[in-house]
Amino acid sequence: MFAFLRRADPSPGSLDDWVARTMDRFMGEHPELGPFVQPITAAAAEGDVMGIRLREERKRLGLTQIQLAEHGGVSLSSQKLYEKGRSPACTYLAVLDGIGVDVLYVLTGRREAPR
């Protein structure tokens, strides 16, 4: 699967506009690849990245999904959705901050100074 970021309203002449036009042309020339190429929104891309960072933090702390879900007061299915990119509630993130999860990193990709 190949995913590319498609902005909702790219500015004419911008890189985003070029990507959109190029992918539209490519898909027009190769319609058989349609099932393997997906445009994604910026919000979806950021959510995916946040889920990846949450998983990294969980693994850094040596916790399983079940353990982190229990600490955060959510179900295992919610924990899995968060790690796939669904945005968690602020209260969940506040609880995780208390057990050592670098919430700044999860949200922004920037590491917090050591405590």
C-alpha positions in Angstrom: 0.0 0.0 0.0 1.3 3.4 -0.9 -0.2 6.5 0.8 0.4 10.1 -0.1 -0.7 13.3 1.6 -3.3 15.3 -0.2 -4.1 18.7 1.1 -7.7 19.8 1.0 -7.1 23.0 -0.9 -3.5 23.2 -2.2 -2.3 26.6 -3.3 -1.9 26.8 -7.1 1.7 26.2 -8.0 2.7 24.9 -4.6 4.4 21.6 -3.9 1.1 20.2 -2.6 -0.6 21.2 -5.9 2.1 19.5 -7.9 1.8 16.3 -5.8 -2.0 16.3 -6.3 -1.7 16.9 -10.1 1.0 14.3 -10.5 -0.8 11.6 -8.5 -4.1 12.4 -10.5 -2.2 12.0 -13.8 -0.4 8.8 -12.6 -3.6 7.2 -11.4 -5.3 8.2 -14.7 -2.5 6.4 -16.6 -2.5 3.4 -14.2 -6.1 2.8 -12.9 -5.2 -0.8 -12.0 -3.1 0.5 -9.1 -6.1 2.2 -7.5 -6.6 -0.4 -4.8 -2.9 0.1 -3.8 -2.7 3.9 -3.7 -4.6 5.9 -1.1 -4.6 9.7 -0.6 -4.7 10.6 3.1 -5.5 13.9 4.8 -3.0 15.9 6.9 -5.1 15.1 10.0 -5.0 11.3 9.3 -1.2 11.5 8.7 -0.7 13.3 12.0 -2.9 10.8 13.8 -0.9 7.9 12.4 2.3 9.5 13.6 0.9 10.2 17.0 -0.1 6.6 17.3 3.4 5.4 16.3 4.9 7.7 19.0 2.5 6.4 21.6 3.6 2.9 20.8 7.2 3.9 21.0 6.7 5.4 24.4 4.8 2.3 25.6 7.7 0.1 24.4 10.3 2.4 25.9 8.6 1.9 29.3 8.5 -1.8 28.8 4.7 -2.0 28.9 2.2 -4.2 27.0 -0.9 -2.7 25.4 -2.9 -4.2 28.2 -0.8 -2.7 30.9 -0.9 0.8 29.3 -4.6 0.5 28.8 -5.0 -0.4 32.5 -2.9 2.5 33.6 -4.8 4.9 31.3 -8.2 3.6 32.4 -9.2 2.5 28.9 -10.1 -0.8 27.3 -7.6 -2.8 25.3 -9.5 -2.0 22.1 -9.3 1.8 22.8 -5.5 1.4 23.4 -5.1 -0.4 20.1 -7.1 2.4 18.3 -4.9 5.0 19.9 -1.8 3.3 18.6 -3.4 3.1 15.2 -3.9 6.9 15.1 -7.2 7.7 16.9 -6.8 10.7 19.1 -7.0 9.9 22.8 -8.7 12.1 25.4 -6.7 14.6 27.4 -7.5 12.9 30.6 -5.9 9.7 29.3 -2.8 11.6 28.3 -2.7 13.3 31.7 -2.7 9.9 33.4 0.0 8.6 31.1 2.2 11.6 31.9 2.0 10.5 35.5 3.5 7.1 34.8 6.4 8.5 32.7 5.1 8.7 29.2 6.6 11.7 27.4 3.3 13.2 26.3 5.0 16.2 24.6 6.8 13.7 22.4 3.6 11.8 21.7 1.7 15.0 20.6 4.5 16.9 18.9 7.5 14.7 18.2 9.7 16.8 20.5 11.3 15.2 23.5 10.7 16.7 27.0 13.8 17.6 29.0 14.6 14.8 31.5 12.7 15.1 34.8 
